[in-house]
Amino acid sequence: VDGGSTDATLEIVRSFAPRFGERLRWVSEPDEGIYDAMNKGITMCAGEIISILNSDDRYPPTALKSVADAFRAHPGAGAVYGDAEVIDGDGGMVRYERASALSPGMPHPDWMPMCHQSLFVSRKTYEELGVYDTRYRVLADYDFVLRCLEAGVEFVQVSEALAQFRLGGACNSDDALLCAEAEKIRVAYGASPVKERVRRIRHAVSRAGYAVLGGGRRR
């Protein structure tokens, strides 16, 4: 799903047509943000397991087999997820991010518990619970995970990296928007509005302090 690129994106996509034939579906048109684009992709998918890979991200060689094996071993699962490797522009690993455990009865996670690219969702889950809420610009995936937990969806965790996430995407670019949406989402799922506002203020103060200290070190 392409937002109307004017670079070589479409030429690259078309180059894969001989290999994948009718299995390759694509659209290039303006969208209303990353989650609108994701929703378009979900509606175009023909398979039973749906994953979303964003620009410049990729899967490790064994990831898709591990996901398929996990769904076979847990036929009632609505989603499979795992860890992620954060990589730089040259593909070198910057850090390893471990996903958080999710199980029935646990408190809601305070943040997105896994890298979005390492989350694989069954078609049935999307059909029953809907797709991403485009009112959220950068954390609709977090809202979706909480919606799944509220509905009792079974999450199966795989103890390996299922995605390689390249730095520089939308979710790294606007800390204020991230915090505002996280607060709104947590309140929508039962958190205290007062506590969430205090948390957000503390985070803003901490970020400001780090910026000042960082500036001091550079000088």
Secondary structure as UniProt FT lines:
FT   HELIX           9..15
FT   HELIX           17..20
FT   HELIX           21..23
FT   HELIX           34..44
FT   STRAND          49..51
FT   TURN            55..56
FT   TURN            61..62
FT   HELIX           63..73
FT   TURN            75..76
FT   STRAND          79..87
FT   TURN            89..90
FT   STRAND          93..97
FT   TURN            104..105
FT   HELIX           116..118
FT   STRAND          119..122
FT   HELIX           123..129
FT   TURN            134..135
FT   HELIX           140..150
FT   TURN            151..152
FT   STRAND          155..166
FT   HELIX           170..172
FT   HELIX           175..188
FT   TURN            189..190
FT   HELIX           193..218
//
